[in-house]
Amino acid sequence: MKQLTALVLAGTRTGGDPMAAHAGVSHKALIEVGGRTMIERVVCALAAVPEVTRIVVAIEQPELLSGLAGLQPAVLGKPLSTMSTASGPSATVAAALAAQGVPLLVTTADHALLETAWLTEFLAACPADADVTAALAERAAVEAAAPHTRRTWLRFADGDYSGCNLFLMARPAAAGVVELWRELERHRKDPLRMMQRLGWLFALRYRLGQLTLSAAAARLGTLAGGARLAIVTLRDGRAAIDVDKPTDLELARELVNR
């Protein structure tokens, strides 16, 4: 794997984030887990990956990061910069792609349990000819790591999976995938428009549990202008645990304290 830039999505929702309000901070990224903010945990895990040569954090108020000990140059040993967020996660990734180019490794600041070993496993498994690779974890692995966790499952004919908030935008065709993501994000509150864009047969097969994971990746690649999408399944189910709700935060803190 050649050298790459890592992007951490650390912006907050318009009007504020419920988890940030729950924890009494301005941004979810500043919630502490195991004595460190989540953004520090994520950036430090990225900085320990040899292939990552620089890290960019997308956040509206970069001054919020300046006082964090784990983000100081002497600690990271790698350049850290910030960029403004756009209208949503997909638009921010599109802006980062335009500015930074590929390859771009993308993750989120609420990936509080992120470990360098998972990143190394992911990068080593990414196919060389894939334009975009996404990390998933199988349901059995997630439930083995955290038996009582409640995740959003992607249900395919060959198993249930949960996303790991980890993507490699490896080649220029990744821009088409991000554009499709932006389009679907715009239609997220209009299921009929979304199903129409994906294709009614595709949506029906998924709904009936007849769609395989590989077929889904192939279809999305076709809709994204012929890009090749690949999936890497991470072995550690904890890789699918991010912090979206108070019970997630409790779980993340419990797992770190173990």
N, C-alpha and C positions, 0 to 999 in steps of 0.2 A: 504494500500500500504506500503510495507516495504521500508527501507531506500535504497537510490540509489545514483549513481554518475551521474552528468550531464556533457555532452560533448558539447562544443560550437565550431563549425567549423568556424575558422577565417582566414584561409589561403588565399593567393592570387593566381591568375592564373599565369601560366608560361608566362613570358613576360609582366606581369602587368595586372591590372584590369581597364577597361575603366571608371568605376564609381570612382575608386580611383584617376585616372588621372583627371577626371572631377572636383573632389573636391580638388585636389592639395595635396593629402596625399599618403603615400606609400601603405596602405592597406584600403580596403573598410570599414573594421571594425572601423577605426579611424575617419570616417566621423561623424561630429557632428549633432545631432538632438535635438533640445530643450536645447542646452547648455551643452550636454554631448555626448561623443562618443557613437556610437551604441553598441560597445562591453561592455561599462559600463552599458548601459541600460539593455542589455540582461542578463549580469551576476548578476546585482542587483535584477532583477525579479526572477531569479533562486534561488538566495541566500535566498529569503524570503519564499520559499516553505519549509515547515517543513520536508518533505520526502527527500529533497536533502541534503545530508551530505557533499558532496565535489564537486568541480567544476573543470573540466579540459578544458583548452582552447588549441585548435590545431592551431598553428601559427608558421611560419618559423623563425621569429625573436622575441622571447619572451621578449627581452629587450624593445620592443616598448610599452609594457604594464606597465613597472615598474613605470612610472611617473604619471599614471592615478589615480586620487584621489578616484574614485569610486571602484577601485579594491584593495584598501589597506585592510589588514587583520582587522583593527579596524572598518572598514566600513562594510565589508561583514559578519564578525563573523563566517565564515566557511572557510575551507582550499581551496585555489586556487592554482592549478599547471598548467604547460604547457606541451605540447608534440609536437614533430615534425609532420608536415603534410606529407602525402604520395603522391602518384602520382595523386590523385584525391579525391573527397569527399568520395566515397564509400570505397576506399582503406584506407583512414584515419579512417573511422568508423570501418573497419575490424581490424586495428591495435589497436584501442582503446578497442574494444571488447576483443581482445586477452590479453591486458594488464590489463584491469579493470574488465572484466567479466560482468555479468548481475546482476541486471537490470541496463540498461544504458539509460538515457534520452538524446536524441540528438536534437539539434537545431542549428541555424546558427547565425552568428554575425550580419547579415544584417536584422534580425527580430527586427527592431528598435522600434516597437510599443508593443513588448511583455509585457504582464501583468501577474503578479502572479496569478490573478483570473483565467486567461485562463489556466494556467498550473495546477492549482488545479482542475478546471473543467475537464480537459483532464485526469489527473491521476485517478480521481474518477470514470470516465466512462470507463477506460480501462478494458476489460474483463479479469478475473483472469486466464483463460485458453488460452489466446492468446500469441503467441510467439513474435509477433510484432504488435504494434498498431500505426496507422498513423492518424493525425488530418487533417480534411478537413473542408471547409466552403462552404455552399450552395451559389449559385450565387445570390439569392435574398437577402441574408444577407450581402454579400460583396457589392452589388450595393446600398443597403440601407445605408450602412456606408460611401461609397464613390461612388456616382452615376457616376462619370466620369472616374473611374479607368479602366485601360485596363489590364486584367489579362490573363493568359493562362488557359483555361477552360478544364477540363476533362469532356467530354460529354458522359453521360450514359443514358440508357433508362429511368431511374428514376430521372434524373435531371443533372444539370451542377454543377461542384464543382471546387474549387481551393485549391491547397495544402497550408498547414500552416507551413511547415518547422518544424514539430514537430513529433518526433517518440519515442516510448518506445520499446527498445529492452529488452524484459522481461525475456526470457528463452533461454537456450543454442541453440535451433533450430534457433534463430535469425541469427546465423552465416550463415546458408544456404540462408537466404533472402538477406543478405549483399553480398554474393557471386554472387547471381543472379543479383543484382544491379550492381556489378562490371562488370559482363559480358555484360549487356545491355549498361552500360556506354562506354565500349570499342567499341560497335557497333553503337553508337549514330549517326555516320555519314554514316552509311550503313543501310538504312531502310529495305532493303530486308533481310539482315542477322538478323536484329532485329525481323522482322515479322516471319521469319522462326523459330527463337528460341521461340517466344511466341506461335506460332501455327497459320496457315493461317486462320482457321475458327474463332479463337479468334479475330484476327486482323480484319477480314471481318465484324464480328458482331459488333465490336466497331465502325468501319468506317460507318456502316449503322445505327448506333444508336440503335442497338438491344441488347446491352450488359448491364446488370445491374451492379451496383457497387458491390454487394455481389458476383456475378458470377466472376467478374474480380479479386476480392480479393482471391476467392477460387482457381482460375486458377493459379495466381501468387504463392500462397502457395504450390500448387502441383509441380510447376516448381522449387520451392526452396527446394525440398526434403521432401515435406509433412508438411511444417510449417503451422501454423494457423495464418493468417493475419486478423486483425480486423480494423474497421474504426470508429473513433469518430468524429462526426460533432459538431464543436464548434458554439455556438450561435452568437458570436460577429464577424461580417464579417471583422472587422479590423485585425483579426488574420491571414488573408490570404495576408496581404499587407507587402511585404518585399521590399528591395531597390535594384532593378536590373537596373534601368535606371533613368536619371535625373528627369523625371516626377514623378517617385515613390518617389524620395527624396523630391521633392516639396510637394507632398501629405503627406508624413510622417511628415514633419515639420509643415504643415498646421494643421494636426489632433492633433499633440502634443500642438501646440500653442492655440488651442481651449480650 
